[in-house]
Amino acid sequence: MAIVVNLDVMMARRKISLGELAQKVDITMANLSILKNNKARAVRFSTLEAICKALDCQPGDILEFVPEEESK
């Protein structure tokens, strides 16, 4: 996958748990976990906006493009 989700890194930097972030973003822990573990196939802009607001970060802090040959 060329897009890598670094949500776990930002959560660690902000010292916030999965449950706390799920509550702030108003998303289930299961769906947030899918996103955090790089298993999501899509993310809504409204969800990304809420995550960025809760973590006080930019979308680029969470999402990273890694060319296919580098990700293997």
FIKOLZA-1660 file (N, C-alpha, C; in steps of 0.1 Angstrom, whole numbers, plus 5000, padded with zeros to 4 digits):
% residues 72
   i   px   py   pz ch aa at
   1 5008 4988 5000  A  M  N
   1 5000 5000 5000  A  M CA
   1 5009 5012 5000  A  M  C
   2 5006 5022 4992  A  A  N
   2 5014 5034 4990  A  A CA
   2 5011 5045 5001  A  A  C
   3 4999 5044 5007  A  I  N
   3 4996 5054 5017  A  I CA
   3 4997 5047 5031  A  I  C
   4 5006 5053 5039  A  V  N
   4 5008 5047 5052  A  V CA
   4 5001 5056 5063  A  V  C
   5 4994 5050 5072  A  V  N
   5 4987 5058 5083  A  V CA
   5 4996 5058 5095  A  V  C
   6 5000 5069 5099  A  N  N
   6 5009 5071 5111  A  N CA
   6 5001 5076 5123  A  N  C
   7 4989 5071 5124  A  L  N
   7 4980 5076 5135  A  L CA
   7 4986 5072 5149  A  L  C
   8 4992 5059 5150  A  D  N
   8 4997 5055 5162  A  D CA
   8 5009 5064 5167  A  D  C
   9 5017 5069 5157  A  V  N
   9 5028 5078 5161  A  V CA
   9 5023 5091 5167  A  V  C
  10 5012 5097 5160  A  M  N
  10 5007 5109 5165  A  M CA
  10 5000 5107 5179  A  M  C
  11 4993 5096 5181  A  M  N
  11 4987 5093 5193  A  M CA
  11 4997 5092 5204  A  M  C
  12 5009 5086 5202  A  A  N
  12 5019 5084 5211  A  A CA
  12 5025 5098 5215  A  A  C
  13 5027 5106 5205  A  R  N
  13 5033 5120 5207  A  R CA
  13 5023 5128 5215  A  R  C
  14 5010 5127 5214  A  R  N
  14 5000 5134 5221  A  R CA
  14 4996 5127 5234  A  R  C
  15 5002 5115 5236  A  K  N
  15 4998 5107 5248  A  K CA
  15 4983 5106 5250  A  K  C
  16 4977 5101 5240  A  I  N
  16 4963 5098 5240  A  I CA
  16 4960 5084 5236  A  I  C
  17 4951 5078 5243  A  S  N
  17 4947 5064 5241  A  S CA
  17 4937 5063 5229  A  S  C
  18 4936 5050 5224  A  L  N
  18 4927 5048 5214  A  L CA
  18 4912 5051 5218  A  L  C
  19 4909 5047 5230  A  G  N
  19 4896 5049 5236  A  G CA
  19 4893 5064 5237  A  G  C
  20 4902 5072 5242  A  E  N
  20 4900 5086 5244  A  E CA
  20 4899 5093 5231  A  E  C
  21 4907 5089 5221  A  L  N
  21 4906 5095 5208  A  L CA
  21 4893 5092 5201  A  L  C
  22 4889 5079 5202  A  A  N
  22 4876 5075 5196  A  A CA
  22 4865 5083 5202  A  A  C
  23 4865 5086 5215  A  Q  N
  23 4854 5094 5221  A  Q CA
  23 4855 5108 5216  A  Q  C
  24 4866 5114 5215  A  K  N
  24 4867 5128 5210  A  K CA
  24 4863 5129 5196  A  K  C
  25 4866 5119 5188  A  V  N
  25 4863 5120 5173  A  V CA
  25 4849 5115 5171  A  V  C
  26 4843 5108 5180  A  D  N
  26 4829 5102 5179  A  D CA
  26 4829 5091 5168  A  D  C
  27 4839 5082 5169  A  I  N
  27 4840 5070 5160  A  I CA
  27 4842 5058 5169  A  I  C
  28 4838 5047 5164  A  T  N
  28 4839 5035 5173  A  T CA
  28 4854 5031 5174  A  T  C
  29 4858 5025 5185  A  M  N
  29 4871 5021 5187  A  M CA
  29 4876 5011 5176  A  M  C
  30 4866 5002 5172  A  A  N
  30 4869 4992 5161  A  A CA
  30 4873 4999 5148  A  A  C
  31 4865 5009 5144  A  N  N
  31 4869 5016 5132  A  N CA
  31 4881 5024 5133  A  N  C
  32 4884 5030 5145  A  L  N
  32 4896 5038 5147  A  L CA
  32 4908 5028 5147  A  L  C
  33 4906 5017 5152  A  S  N
  33 4917 5007 5152  A  S CA
  33 4920 5002 5138  A  S  C
  34 4910 5000 5130  A  I  N
  34 4913 4996 5116  A  I CA
  34 4921 5007 5109  A  I  C
  35 4918 5020 5111  A  L  N
  35 4926 5031 5106  A  L CA
  35 4940 5031 5111  A  L  C
  36 4941 5029 5124  A  K  N
  36 4954 5030 5131  A  K CA
  36 4963 5019 5126  A  K  C
  37 4957 5007 5124  A  N  N
  37 4965 4995 5120  A  N CA
  37 4967 4994 5104  A  N  C
  38 4964 5005 5097  A  N  N
  38 4967 5006 5083  A  N CA
  38 4959 4996 5075  A  N  C
  39 4947 4993 5080  A  K  N
  39 4938 4983 5073  A  K CA
  39 4927 4990 5066  A  K  C
  40 4925 5003 5068  A  A  N
  40 4914 5010 5062  A  A CA
  40 4916 5012 5047  A  A  C
  41 4906 5011 5039  A  R  N
  41 4906 5013 5025  A  R CA
  41 4903 5028 5021  A  R  C
  42 4897 5035 5030  A  A  N
  42 4893 5049 5028  A  A CA
  42 4891 5056 5041  A  A  C
  43 4891 5069 5041  A  V  N
  43 4888 5077 5053  A  V CA
  43 4880 5089 5048  A  V  C
  44 4870 5092 5055  A  R  N
  44 4862 5104 5052  A  R CA
  44 4870 5117 5056  A  R  C
  45 4868 5127 5049  A  F  N
  45 4874 5140 5052  A  F CA
  45 4869 5145 5066  A  F  C
  46 4857 5143 5069  A  S  N
  46 4851 5147 5081  A  S CA
  46 4858 5140 5093  A  S  C
  47 4861 5127 5091  A  T  N
  47 4868 5119 5101  A  T CA
  47 4882 5124 5103  A  T  C
  48 4889 5126 5091  A  L  N
  48 4903 5131 5092  A  L CA
  48 4903 5144 5098  A  L  C
  49 4894 5153 5095  A  E  N
  49 4893 5166 5101  A  E CA
  49 4892 5165 5117  A  E  C
  50 4883 5156 5121  A  A  N
  50 4880 5155 5135  A  A CA
  50 4893 5149 5142  A  A  C
  51 4900 5140 5136  A  I  N
  51 4912 5134 5142  A  I CA
  51 4923 5145 5143  A  I  C
  52 4924 5153 5132  A  C  N
  52 4934 5164 5132  A  C CA
  52 4931 5174 5143  A  C  C
  53 4918 5177 5145  A  K  N
  53 4914 5187 5155  A  K CA
  53 4917 5181 5169  A  K  C
  54 4914 5168 5171  A  A  N
  54 4916 5162 5184  A  A CA
  54 4931 5161 5187  A  A  C
  55 4939 5158 5177  A  L  N
  55 4954 5156 5179  A  L CA
  55 4962 5169 5177  A  L  C
  56 4955 5180 5173  A  D  N
  56 4962 5193 5170  A  D CA
  56 4973 5190 5160  A  D  C
  57 4970 5185 5148  A  C  N
  57 4980 5182 5138  A  C CA
  57 4974 5184 5124  A  C  C
  58 4982 5182 5114  A  Q  N
  58 4979 5183 5100  A  Q CA
  58 4976 5169 5094  A  Q  C
  59 4968 5168 5083  A  P  N
  59 4966 5155 5077  A  P CA
  59 4980 5148 5073  A  P  C
  60 4989 5156 5069  A  G  N
  60 5002 5151 5065  A  G CA
  60 5010 5145 5077  A  G  C
  61 5006 5148 5089  A  D  N
  61 5012 5142 5101  A  D CA
  61 5007 5128 5103  A  D  C
  62 4995 5125 5097  A  I  N
  62 4989 5112 5099  A  I CA
  62 4991 5103 5087  A  I  C
  63 4989 5109 5075  A  L  N
  63 4990 5102 5062  A  L CA
  63 5003 5104 5055  A  L  C
  64 5010 5094 5050  A  E  N
  64 5022 5095 5044  A  E CA
  64 5022 5087 5031  A  E  C
  65 5027 5092 5020  A  F  N
  65 5029 5085 5008  A  F CA
  65 5042 5078 5007  A  F  C
  66 5042 5065 5005  A  V  N
  66 5055 5058 5004  A  V CA
  66 5054 5050 4991  A  V  C
  67 5063 5053 4982  A  P  N
  67 5063 5046 4969  A  P CA
  67 5063 5030 4971  A  P  C
  68 5057 5023 4963  A  E  N
  68 5055 5008 4964  A  E CA
  68 5069 5001 4966  A  E  C
  69 5079 5005 4959  A  E  N
  69 5092 4998 4960  A  E CA
  69 5098 5000 4974  A  E  C
  70 5095 5011 4981  A  E  N
  70 5100 5014 4994  A  E CA
  70 5092 5007 5005  A  E  C
  71 5080 5005 5003  A  S  N
  71 5071 4999 5013  A  S CA
  71 5073 4984 5015  A  S  C
  72 5080 4977 5006  A  K  N
  72 5082 4963 5006  A  K CA
  72 5094 4959 5014  A  K  C
% end
